[in-house]
Amino acid sequence: QNESIPKIGSLTFDDVLAEIETGFRPTEKITDDGAIKMLCGFNEKSEVSKYRTLFGSRYNIKLLNAKGKEKTTGYMATGDVYALYDSKGNIVDKLIVIVNGDVNGDGKVNAADYIAQRRHILGIIRLDTPYFTAADVNGNGKVQANDYIKLRKFLLGFINTLD
């Protein structure tokens, strides 16, 4: 009988994702502060109860809100974090959750996101990497007028999804 045993010591989300098919696409962006690992593909109204155990029980992984508190109910939000813990309870790796269109990180896609996206496009504010990624609703790596138009169409009900 063969059994896969998790690495000891240097376990990362790259190792976890190599073993588990989640259906979500991890991405990494290099910023001035270093590399940021993100897990993209969540939609508005993705229930925490459904995705809290996305990686199963084999690894010590918790879903945290943007303030670092464990999240067990509500909706997934841009800025939530999957934290991977070692055997001593230390966080060894993180994946930041990206909800497409949730530009302000409240777990909803609404007019507040539309306004934040527009303010970024106009140069009034600068979105941090996770929120920038959520504002890039067409996924081309830029936040432009076509993202703004797509988000507006979604909010007005002309389209049903931002995917």
N, C-alpha and C positions, 0 to 999 in steps of 0.2 A: 504494500500500500504506500502510495506517495502522498505527502502532505506538504503544502507550501507553508513555510514558517516566515513570519515577518522579520526583517532585518532588526538587529539590535544596535542601538546607538544612533546611527545616522538616517533613520527613517524620515522620509519626506512625503509630501503629497504626490510627487512624481512617482514614487514607489507604490503608493496606494492606488493611484489611478492606473498604473500599469497592470495591476491585478484585478481591478474592479471596473466593470463597464457601467458608467453612470448615465450616459446619454447626454451629458453636458460637455461643453467644450472649454477646457482650461486655456487661459492665455496669459502671457507674461509681458509686461511692458517695463522698459527701463526708464527710470525717472532720475532726477537729480538726487533723490534720496535712496536710490538703489532700485532693485527689481521688485515689482509688485505682481503677485500671482492673483489672477482673478478667475472666477468660475462664472461664465456667461451662459445665457440661455433660459433664465427664469422669466416668466411673464407676470403681468399684474395679476394679483389674486392667487399667487402660488402659496398654498397653505403651508405654514411651518410644520404642522403635524405630519404632512406628507413627506417633507424633505429633511426633517431634522435628523433622521437616521439614514440619509442617502448613502453613506459609506458602510452601512451595516454595523454590527457590534464587535467585529474582530479587532478594530482599532479604537483607541481612546480619542474620539473626535466629538467635539461639541460645537453647536451652533451658538454664536454669540451675537448680540446686537452691536451696533457701532460704538456703544459705550463700554463694551466688554462684559456685559451681564448675559448669562445663559438665556437663550430665547427658546420657549417651548410652545408658544401660541401666537396667533396672528398671521400676518402675511410676511413672506420673504421681502426684504428691502435692500436696495443698493446700499452697500456699506456694511451689511451683516458679514460675519466672518465665520468660516469653518476653521476651527483651531485644532491642530493635531498635538496631542500631549505625549510626553515620554512617560516611563514608568514612575518617575518621581513627581509627576504632576506639572512639569514645566512645558510651556508651549514651545514646540520645536519647528513648526511650520504653520502657515496660514494661507487660506484662500479667501479672497474678498468676493462676496456675492454681487453680481450685477443683474438687476432687473431692468430689462429693456424699457426705456422711457421713464423710469423712476429717477429723475435727475436730482431731486432733492433728498432722496433717501428715506421717505416716509412710508414706503411700501405700497403707495398708490400712484397711479398715472392720472394726473389731473391738470387743471389750469396752472397750478403752482409750478409744475415741471415745465410746462410750455413757456411760462414767463422766465424761469431760470435759463432754459435753453436759449431763448431769444436774447436775454441779457448777455449771455456768453458770446453769441454770434456778433452782437453789437460792440463787444469789447468792454462792457460795463463791469463784468465780473470774469474771473478765470476759474473754471471748474477743475477741481482736483481729478486725478486720473480715473478713479472708479466712477465718478459722476459724469465726467467727460465721456467715458465709454457708454454709460447709460443714455446719454444725450445723442450719441451717434447711432440713431435708430436704424439707419440703413447699413451700418457696419463697414463703412469704407475708410475708417480711421480718421475722419474729419467731422467736425460739427459745422454744418452749413445750412443754407436756406432749404435745401431739399429735405433735411432732417426735420426742420421746423414745420414744413408743409405736411410731411407725413404724420408727425405727431398731432398737428391740428386736425387732419382728416380723421385720425383715430378718435380724438376727443369729440368730434362732431358726429361720429357714427358712420362716416362714409366708408371706413374700412374696419374690419373686426379684429385685426391683429397687427402688431408692429414687426412681426417676423418677416 
